[in-house]
Amino acid sequence: MYIKDIFANKKPVLSFEVFPPKKESGLESVLNTVDALSKMPVDYMSVTYGAGGGNSKSTAIIASHLKNNLSVPSLAHLTCVANSEEDVKNRLVEYKALGIQNILALRGDKPRDYDGEIFPGYRYASELTAAIKEYGGFCVGGACYPECHPDSASLEDDIDNLKRKVDAGCDFLVTQMFFDNNVFYNFLDIIAKKGINVPVTAGIMPLTRASQIETMCVLSGGTAMPAKFTKLIAKYRDNPDALKQAGIAYAVEQITDLLANNAAGIHIYTMNKPEVAEKIVNSINYLF
């Protein structure tokens, strides 16, 4: 099923993100994770794509398993970085052969210790989106940054780039994580004025470890942390169990507010922890 059709027929939409193993030996563990996640009322699951496509084989296997064995629509990531146009075409051929119908088109991050050409084919996600649409047969999603992409000169420039991506055929958007819902609401107002009217699903990162969240915020370009959130981290930093529970409660509070304000969807970055996702879903299940 195309994810755009899920958004057309259901609101709100609940989705999860999982990531493939760094080594092939870890694949069985990740498949067990998606099996557990699939038992929850999830509408689709996205599967990330390692920097430069280093673990792209596992991405395809997991996305295929979701779609063909678990009957859960999958969203396979695909990046521009380190991929030639021929590489992209080969990936599209593979995805189509596996029955994968949805792709998240991303510029991608430079792989560590990579000394090759960073953009041997497409340079921007908008170009990749257009290429996938020209190939045909896929619903294409895109990423968006409510607090501005770290490589953009300004939020205005970033939204201009986002408009180009949507005009190229992007069917829906998934946000980078944020911890202040007002940032998301302001972002929706701004993009609506720019004529961007595809569904936007809110990306939520449940706090499980203080170091994890701080690292992710640095990688995402400095995600703002409200005082309430930083106080939570400070208070429970030395009590991992309490921090985990408080972080889950914060995510539930965020999601409840987002749904009360008619968010099109909630996308939970599970970090491959089904027990965390389950606790959140058990708290908000009545809202879907």
N, C-alpha and C positions, 0 to 999 in steps of 0.2 A: 504494500500500500504506500502511496505517496504521502509524505508527511503534510504537504499542503492540503491534502484532502482531509486529514485528521483535524487540522485547524479549522477547516471550513465546516465541519460537522460536529465539533465538540469544543466546549470551552468551560473550564480551563483544560489545557493539555499538560500531562505530567510526563517528564522524561528524565532519564538518568544518563550520566556519562561514565564510561569505564575506559581504562587504558590497557593496551597489550603488554605482555611481559617483555622485559629487556632481553631475556634469553628464552630460546625455544623451550627449554626444560620447564619453564614456568607457565606454559600455555594451559595445561590441565587445571591448574589452580584458578586461572582467570575464567576458564569455561565454567568451573564450579561456581564462581562468583556471579556470573551472568545468569546461571541457572537459578540461583537463589533470588536474584533481583527480579527475574521474570515472573516469580510467583506473586509479586506485588502488582497493584493496578496501574502499571506503567503503560503509556501509549506508544513510546518508542525509546530506543537506547542508542546513544552515539558512541562510537569507538574511535579513539584518537589514533593519530598517525605520528610515529616518532620523527624527530627532527631529521629531515633528509630522507625519510622513508625507511630508516634502518630496520624497523620491525613491521613494515607494511604487509608482509606475508601473514603475520598474526592478525593484523587488523582485518584483512579479508576473511580469514578463517572464523574469527569471532563474529563479525557482521553476518556472515553466511549462516553460522550456527543459530544466531538469534532469529533470523528471518525464516530459515528453512526447517529448523528442528524445534524451535520454541514458539514460532508464529508471532514473534515480536518484531515489528518494523525496525530496521536498523539504519543508522546514519553513519556511513563510513567517511572518515576524514580523508582529505587529499590536499597536498600542499604544492606550492610553486617551487620552494627551495630545493635545490639539488636535483630537480626533475626537468629533463628536456621535454619538448613537445611530444616526442616519440614515447618517452617514459609515461607521460600522462595518458596518451592514447592507449598504451598497453595496459595501464591500470584500469581504464574505462572498459576495455574489452574484458578484462578479468572480472571486474565487478558485475558487468552485465551477464556474463556466463554463469556467475554464482547466484543470479537472481536479486542482487542488491539494487535497490531502486532509488536510494537517497544518498546524496553526497554533501558533506560540508566542505565548501571550497575555501581554502585558506592560503595566505601568503606563506606562513610558516616561519619557524625560527632557524637560525643558522646552527647546524650541528656543532658540537664541541670537537675541537681538534680537526676541523674540516678545512682543507686548503684548496679545494676545487672551486669551480665557478658556482657562486651562490644561486644565480638565476640563469641557468642555461636555456630556459624556455620562456615561460611566462613570468613576468616580474610582479604583477599585482593580482590580487584575488578577483578583481573585476575581469581581468583578461582570462583567468582560469574559469570563471563562471561562464563567460561567453563561449569558451571552447567546449565546455561540458554541454551547454545548451545546444550548440551546433552539432555535437555528436549525437545528441538525442536520447530520449528514454530515461532521463533522470530528473528527479526533483532536487533542486539545489538550495542548500541553506548557506548562510553566511554568518560571520562573527561580527559583533559590534561592541564598542567600548563606551559606555555611558560617561566615563571620566576621561575620554580621549585616548586614542592609541599612543603608546609611548614614543613612536617614531613620527607622529604628526606634529606639525608646527603649532596647531591650535585645534580646539574642538570644532571650530567652523570648517577648517580644512579637512578634518577627519570626517565630518558629516558630508562634505562635498564628495569625498572618496566613497563613502557609504552609498550615496545616491547613485554614483556611477555603477557600483556593484549591483544595486537593485535594478537599475535600468538595463544592466547586462543580462538579467533574467533570474536574479536571486529570489526565491519564493518565500522565504521566511528568515528571521534573524534570531540568533542566540547571543545573549550578552555575556561579556566577561563578568566575573564575580564582582559583587559590590556589597557593602555592609550598611549603606544608608539608603533607604528606599526613596527618599526625596531626590536623590541623584537620578534614580531610574525614572521617576515621574517627570522631572525636568527634561530629561533626555527625550522621552516620548513626545513632550510638547514641542521640542525643537525640531525633531525629525518630521513630525506631522506638518509643520509649517514649510518644510522643504519638499513636501509631496511624497514622503516615504510612508507607505500605508500597508506594507506587508506585516503579517503577525510578528510580534517581538516577544520572545519568551525570556523570562528573567533567570539569569544564572545565579544559583545559590551555592556557596561553599560552606558546608558545616564545619565548624571548628572542632578538630580532634586533638591537635597538638599546637602549642604556641609557636614552635619553630616552623611548623608546616605553613601556618597562615602568614607569618612574617616573610618567609621565603617566597610564597606565592604572590604576595603584595609587591615585593621588589621586582619579580619577574613580569608582573602585569603593568609595571610602570608607576607604582605608588598609589594603590587603591586606598581611598580615604577611609579612616577608621573613626567612627563617632566616639565620643567620650564614653558612652555607655559600653561600647565594645572594648575599648582599651582598658577600662576599669575591670571588666570581666577577665581579660587576659592577665592583668596584673594581680588580681586577687587570687586566682586559681592556678597561676603559673607553676607552682611547686606541688600541686595536687592533681596529677594527670586525670584521675577518674572524675573528680569534681569539674575540672576544666572541660572534659568531654561532655558531661551531662549539661553543663551550663551553655556550652557551644551549641548543642542540639536544641536546647530551649530557645536560644537566640535565633537559630535558623527557623524554628517553628513560628516564632513571633513575626519574623520577617515575612514568611510565606503567608501567614494568616492576613497580615496587612495588605500584601500584594493582591491576594485574591479578593479581599473586600473592596479593593479599588480596580477590580475587573482586569487583572493581568491576563493576557492571552494564554500564558503557560508558565510553568515552573520547571526549570532544568537543574537538577541536583547533581553537582560534581561529587560523585560518591567516593572518589579516591579508592575504589575497589573494596569498600567496606560495607557489605550488605547489611550488617547489623546496625550501622548508623542510619542508613537509608530507611530501614524498617521502623526504627523508633520515630523518625520524622513522619513517615507515611501513616503510621498508626495514630499519630496525633492530628493529622490533617485530612485523613481519608474521607471524612464526612463532607469535606468542602469540594470534592471532585465528583 
